[in-house]
Amino acid sequence: MTTTDSPFRFSTTIEVRWRDLDALNHVNNAVYFTYLEQSRVQYVRELGLAPDAPSGIGFIVAEASCRFKSPLTLGEQVTVHIRASELRRSSFIFEYRLEGNDRRVAAEARTAQVCYDYQNQHPIPMPDEWRDKLVEFEPGLASQAMGENRYQEAEL
């Protein structure tokens, strides 16, 4: 779902399930990463970055972090906001905000994705088509353009 909630233009909603809970009756910390994955998959599908058939080219998650702010409980509708916040030569950053029913911030997270050639098993430069779609959807990314080397590369 596309939203106008700046700076996030995309969000998805996930219902907390029984299996998501831990012994303390709130969402287990590891489950938040599943919520991030679900929103990431929907985001790349929405932007047309997910191929219809396996192509051998994709991305891998190289780094993931999450700051937990407030517990989530059974039956809550979790809204996961996601945005691409940074483009590099062969990688990009997603930022997330997870909100509970009452719009309280339950968590904030970040993942670093590396473009990857699965057949040859090594990182590759981001395909121009991906870069163009991300920049088109996330206006703030256009400001990262830099001369001939359009986007800054930084170590993960």
C-alpha positions as CSV (number, residue, x, y, z in Angstrom):
1,M,0.0,0.0,0.0
2,T,1.3,3.4,-0.9
3,T,1.0,6.0,1.8
4,T,1.5,9.7,2.2
5,D,3.1,9.2,5.7
6,S,6.4,11.1,5.1
7,P,9.1,10.0,4.8
8,F,7.6,6.5,4.2
9,R,5.6,6.1,1.0
10,F,4.9,2.4,1.4
11,S,3.4,0.4,4.2
12,T,1.8,-3.0,4.8
13,T,-0.3,-4.4,7.6
14,I,0.3,-7.7,9.4
15,E,-1.8,-9.3,12.1
16,V,0.0,-10.6,15.2
17,R,-0.6,-14.4,15.3
18,W,-0.5,-16.7,18.3
19,R,2.8,-18.3,17.0
20,D,4.4,-14.8,17.1
21,L,4.2,-14.6,20.9
22,D,6.8,-15.7,23.4
23,A,6.4,-16.9,27.0
24,L,5.7,-13.3,28.2
25,N,2.7,-13.0,25.8
26,H,4.2,-10.4,23.5
27,V,5.8,-10.7,20.0
28,N,9.2,-12.4,20.3
29,N,12.0,-10.2,19.2
30,A,13.0,-12.6,16.3
31,V,9.5,-12.3,14.8
32,Y,10.1,-8.6,14.1
33,F,12.6,-9.7,11.5
34,T,9.9,-11.8,9.8
35,Y,7.7,-8.7,9.7
36,L,10.5,-6.8,8.1
37,E,10.9,-9.5,5.5
38,Q,7.2,-9.6,4.7
39,S,7.2,-5.8,4.1
40,R,10.4,-5.9,2.1
41,V,9.0,-8.6,-0.2
42,Q,5.8,-6.6,-0.7
43,Y,7.8,-3.4,-1.4
44,V,9.9,-5.0,-4.1
45,R,6.9,-6.5,-5.7
46,E,5.0,-3.2,-5.7
47,L,8.0,-1.5,-7.4
48,G,8.3,-4.3,-10.0
49,L,11.8,-5.3,-8.7
50,A,10.8,-9.0,-8.1
51,P,11.2,-11.0,-11.3
52,D,8.4,-13.2,-12.5
53,A,10.8,-16.1,-12.9
54,P,14.2,-16.8,-11.3
55,S,16.9,-14.8,-13.0
56,G,20.0,-15.6,-11.0
57,I,20.2,-11.9,-10.0
58,G,18.8,-10.7,-6.8
59,F,19.8,-9.3,-3.5
60,I,20.8,-10.7,-0.1
61,V,20.4,-9.1,3.3
62,A,23.9,-8.4,4.6
63,E,22.9,-6.6,7.8
64,A,19.8,-6.2,9.9
65,S,19.2,-4.2,13.1
66,C,16.1,-3.4,15.1
67,R,15.4,-1.1,18.1
68,F,12.4,-2.2,20.1
69,K,10.3,0.6,21.5
70,S,7.0,-0.9,22.7
71,P,5.6,-4.5,22.9
72,L,3.1,-5.9,20.4
73,T,0.4,-8.4,21.5
74,L,-1.9,-11.0,20.1
75,G,-4.5,-9.6,17.6
76,E,-2.8,-6.3,17.0
77,Q,-2.6,-5.0,13.5
78,V,1.1,-4.0,12.9
79,T,1.7,-1.4,10.2
80,V,5.1,-1.8,8.8
81,H,6.4,1.3,7.0
82,I,9.3,0.8,4.7
83,R,11.5,3.0,2.5
84,A,14.7,2.9,0.6
85,S,16.8,5.5,2.3
86,E,20.2,5.1,0.6
87,L,21.6,3.8,-2.6
88,R,25.2,2.7,-3.1
89,R,27.0,1.1,-6.1
90,S,26.0,-2.5,-5.3
91,S,23.9,-2.1,-2.2
92,F,21.0,-0.2,-0.7
93,I,19.5,0.5,2.7
94,F,15.9,0.0,3.8
95,E,14.5,1.7,6.9
96,Y,11.4,0.6,8.7
97,R,9.0,1.8,11.3
98,L,6.6,-0.7,12.9
99,E,3.4,0.8,14.6
100,G,0.8,-0.9,16.8
101,N,-3.0,-0.4,16.7
102,D,-2.8,3.0,18.3
103,R,0.0,4.2,16.0
104,R,2.6,4.0,18.7
105,V,6.0,3.1,17.4
106,A,6.7,-0.5,18.4
107,A,10.1,-0.7,16.6
108,E,12.5,1.0,14.2
109,A,14.7,-1.1,12.0
110,R,17.3,-1.0,9.2
111,T,18.5,-3.6,6.7
112,A,21.4,-3.4,4.1
113,Q,20.8,-5.3,0.9
114,V,23.6,-6.3,-1.5
115,C,22.9,-7.0,-5.2
116,Y,24.0,-10.5,-5.9
117,D,24.7,-12.8,-8.8
118,Y,23.6,-16.2,-7.4
119,Q,25.1,-18.2,-10.3
120,N,28.6,-16.8,-9.9
121,Q,28.1,-16.2,-6.1
122,H,29.4,-12.6,-5.8
123,P,28.1,-9.1,-5.4
124,I,27.3,-7.1,-8.5
125,P,26.6,-3.4,-9.2
126,M,22.9,-2.5,-8.8
127,P,21.1,-3.0,-12.1
128,D,20.1,0.4,-13.6
129,E,16.5,-0.7,-13.9
130,W,16.3,-1.3,-10.1
131,R,18.1,2.0,-9.4
132,D,15.7,3.9,-11.7
133,K,12.6,2.4,-10.1
134,L,13.8,3.1,-6.6
135,V,14.7,6.7,-7.4
136,E,11.4,7.2,-9.1
137,F,9.4,5.9,-6.1
138,E,11.6,7.5,-3.4
139,P,12.2,11.1,-4.5
140,G,14.7,11.7,-1.7
141,L,17.1,9.3,-3.4
142,A,17.5,11.5,-6.5
143,S,19.6,13.9,-4.3
144,Q,22.2,11.2,-4.0
145,A,23.2,11.5,-7.6
146,M,26.9,12.4,-8.0
147,G,28.4,13.2,-11.4
148,E,29.6,10.3,-13.5
149,N,29.5,7.9,-10.6
150,R,25.9,8.6,-9.9
151,Y,25.7,7.1,-6.5
152,Q,28.0,7.0,-3.5
153,E,29.5,3.6,-2.5
154,A,30.2,3.1,1.1
155,E,31.2,0.0,3.1
156,L,28.5,-1.9,4.9
